[in-house]
């Protein structure tokens, strides 16, 4: 019984029954183990006089203890090393033990493991054996649902030209089927094989799938495994398209931005194998920055449901970027830690770098005309003051520009000008300002020349204004008189309040 009150599940292995080694070479290989409870698994040599937890002395090897001389076993990692100096067969007997906590000295259970090591002679010049190269990385932990059909493509590579892949030894759960080994049409050194499985409810927990490739020379590659966690889902990064959502930042940001956050569907841990967060420049579709999540504990932080990472990069003003994530950038907290799926869509997380220089030049407006249309606006009464005749003013020249100014930021910053463009639907008066100057004073006169009626005003929502700001607009200039300026400021304030309320 475990400390959490659950029954313990003993560790298992998917070791091949016969391990092939070529004479004259040194080898190191992993004993593949799995534990449904997520316990720490250690390996040791079997003993003929082992003392089990109940105090009984047991023979664990049945006469094959110590029959693999010269071999070395790392108990913590279950890695075995051996120099194949003589041709022959050797029997190996091990014990796999699980510990609920790594500091414990008494195992919860022990599982025996036996296999054969065969050392063979070869004169071939090819000394590089075949290997498993994906598509999932070796040691991956994959969460699947009961009844969910899993179709995986295993990829293998032979070490030398002229050598073929003759077979792949597989260890898999009941019901998993394998397809034929197929050579790539574009890379003669690469081979693929499809594995298909629909896990039943009885497969709950850890299920090992291991691959051991063998080439036409008889060379055997290292066994590599993928663990499938049935009825345990993996965490996923949550997509958002709006500001202050599950991903931050998005949209247009400042060039000094260096902190990034994304929420996940469940609590997450750091991966145990290499997995990268990759930044790409949109214009060239090339990777310009990357963070390795498994080892960079300073810049990649895992906090409950949130992944936080920091960048140290000089972003290009006006440039667009996107972020991609490798398989297993975040892992779950259950068992072996089911790994997140890779994010390969360049539209998943995009951002633009704000270019202040593009919106800083507000000069160049034409001043060739001195006529503007001022709509009559009906408002609540406002207080007035009596003009002081002792105060003199100079004439005002009001430009009516036809120069287009484009850009969302310029447009939104100058929202007050929209009220000149849209009109009000009321009567309006054309006023002409004439300025004359003498050596002693400046005289301004205004005469009314015509009265027109604008069409009914079109009410625009804040989103409509933003859409219009995406297109080139012609911005009129507000007549700088005291009354009109005050009215426009009131309308501008009300309009901005509505925008804020709608966000």
Buried (B, 14 or more C-beta within 10 A) or exposed (E): EEEEEEEBBBBBBBBBEEBBBBBBBEBEBBBBBBBBBBBBBBBBBBBBEBEEEEEEEBEBBEEBBEBBEEBEBBEEEBBBEBBBEEEEEBBBBBBBBBBBEEEEEEBBBBBEBBBBBBBBEBEBEBEEBBBBBBEBBBBBBBBBEEEEEBEBEBBBBBBBEEBBBBEBBBBBBEEBEBEEBEEEEEEEBBBBBBBEBBBEEEBBBBBBBBBBBBBBBBBBBBBBBBBBBBBBBBBBBEBBEEEEEBBBBBEBBEBEBEEBBBBBBBBBEBBBBEBBBBBBBBEEEEEBBBBBBBEBEEBBBBEEBBBBBEBEEEBBBBBBBBBBBBBBBBBBBBBBBBBBBEBEEBEBBBBBBBBEEEBEEEEEEEEEEBEBBBBEBEEEEEEEEEEEEEEEEEBEEBBBBEEEBEBBBBBBEBBBBBBBEBBBBEEBEBBEBEEEEEEEEEEEEEEEEEEEEBEEEEEBEBEEBBEBBEEEBEBBBBBEBEEBEEBBEBBBEEBBEEBEEEE
